[in-house]
Amino acid sequence: MAKKVLPPQTLLYPVPVVLVSCGELGGKKNVITLAWVGVVNSEPPMVGIGVRPSRYSHELISKTREFVVNLPRADQVKAVEVCGSTSGRTSDKFAATGLTAEPATKVRAPLIAECPVNLECQVQQIVNLPSHDLFLAEIVAVHVAEEVLDGNGQVDPLRARLLAYCNGQYWQSATLLE
Ligand SMILES: Cc1cc2nc3c(=O)[nH]c(=O)nc-3n(C[C@H](O)[C@H](O)[C@H](O)COP(=O)(O)O)c2cc1C
């Protein structure tokens, strides 16, 4: 296979694209679109999110040390774009997108009612990297819409119609390889 050598870049495919809700339900709350997100530990279950210090969400998450990772559906791309192109400093993204903030069970950050999967997270560690800060967080509660579960109680990607991201484009998961 002939290959080209490209400059160093974040070429991973696919990566999820998520809506992270943060702040406090009864106070300042916000939603940010993130693609730099991934599972980093199993016991306890943990995720890492990379957030630029300039983001308003960075300020809120640093303060409360809590957030919720919400997995959007393919038909929520518009909300994903709005939350990824406007700042909560100057606009209420829940109002702008029509997304509903609901109480979580273990954290003060709201979860997004319309997303079929919500992971409540508590920050354990913050790693300062050159462009982003990496928030390493434990998943302390999980919510899944019953309609996206299969007969074994697992999330069925076809029913959930979750989003993936590659090279600035949104893709809908998934084709099952037999
Ligand atoms: C598809 C997509 C993925 C993004 N991923 C990240 C990311 O991983 N980290 C980050 O800091 N910003 C990311 N952004 C940019 C933020 O979502 C954007 O700057 C947002 O307006 C910041 O909102 P805030 O100021 O309300 O926190 C992404 C934007 C899009 C559209």
PDBQT file of the ligand as one rigid body, heavy atoms in Angstrom, charges set to zero:
ROOT
HETATM    1  C1  LIG A 201     -17.543  19.195  16.147  1.00  0.00    +0.000 C 
HETATM    2  C2  LIG A 201     -16.897  20.087  17.178  1.00  0.00    +0.000 A 
HETATM    3  C3  LIG A 201     -16.007  19.569  18.090  1.00  0.00    +0.000 A 
HETATM    4  C4  LIG A 201     -15.381  20.378  19.052  1.00  0.00    +0.000 A 
HETATM    5  N1  LIG A 201     -14.527  19.809  19.948  1.00  0.00    +0.000 NA
HETATM    6  C5  LIG A 201     -13.945  20.592  20.897  1.00  0.00    +0.000 A 
HETATM    7  C6  LIG A 201     -13.081  20.007  21.864  1.00  0.00    +0.000 A 
HETATM    8  O1  LIG A 201     -12.885  18.787  21.902  1.00  0.00    +0.000 OA
HETATM    9  N2  LIG A 201     -12.515  20.832  22.781  1.00  0.00    +0.000 N 
HETATM   10  C7  LIG A 201     -12.747  22.193  22.821  1.00  0.00    +0.000 A 
HETATM   11  O2  LIG A 201     -12.211  22.901  23.688  1.00  0.00    +0.000 OA
HETATM   12  N3  LIG A 201     -13.579  22.766  21.899  1.00  0.00    +0.000 NA
HETATM   13  C8  LIG A 201     -14.185  22.000  20.964  1.00  0.00    +0.000 A 
HETATM   14  N4  LIG A 201     -15.044  22.559  20.051  1.00  0.00    +0.000 N 
HETATM   15  C9  LIG A 201     -15.284  24.014  20.087  1.00  0.00    +0.000 C 
HETATM   16  C10 LIG A 201     -16.304  24.448  21.164  1.00  0.00    +0.000 C 
HETATM   17  O3  LIG A 201     -17.441  23.617  21.134  1.00  0.00    +0.000 OA
HETATM   18  C11 LIG A 201     -16.721  25.910  20.887  1.00  0.00    +0.000 C 
HETATM   19  O4  LIG A 201     -15.586  26.745  20.960  1.00  0.00    +0.000 OA
HETATM   20  C12 LIG A 201     -17.815  26.417  21.812  1.00  0.00    +0.000 C 
HETATM   21  O5  LIG A 201     -18.408  27.543  21.209  1.00  0.00    +0.000 OA
HETATM   22  C13 LIG A 201     -17.318  26.787  23.208  1.00  0.00    +0.000 C 
HETATM   23  O6  LIG A 201     -18.432  27.098  24.003  1.00  0.00    +0.000 OA
HETATM   24  P1  LIG A 201     -18.366  27.777  25.451  1.00  0.00    +0.000 P 
HETATM   25  O7  LIG A 201     -17.538  29.027  25.343  1.00  0.00    +0.000 OA
HETATM   26  O8  LIG A 201     -19.808  28.052  25.760  1.00  0.00    +0.000 OA
HETATM   27  O9  LIG A 201     -17.759  26.791  26.402  1.00  0.00    +0.000 OA
HETATM   28  C14 LIG A 201     -15.668  21.759  19.098  1.00  0.00    +0.000 A 
HETATM   29  C15 LIG A 201     -16.591  22.311  18.174  1.00  0.00    +0.000 A 
HETATM   30  C16 LIG A 201     -17.204  21.477  17.227  1.00  0.00    +0.000 A 
HETATM   31  C17 LIG A 201     -18.202  22.065  16.255  1.00  0.00    +0.000 C 
ENDROOT
TORSDOF 0
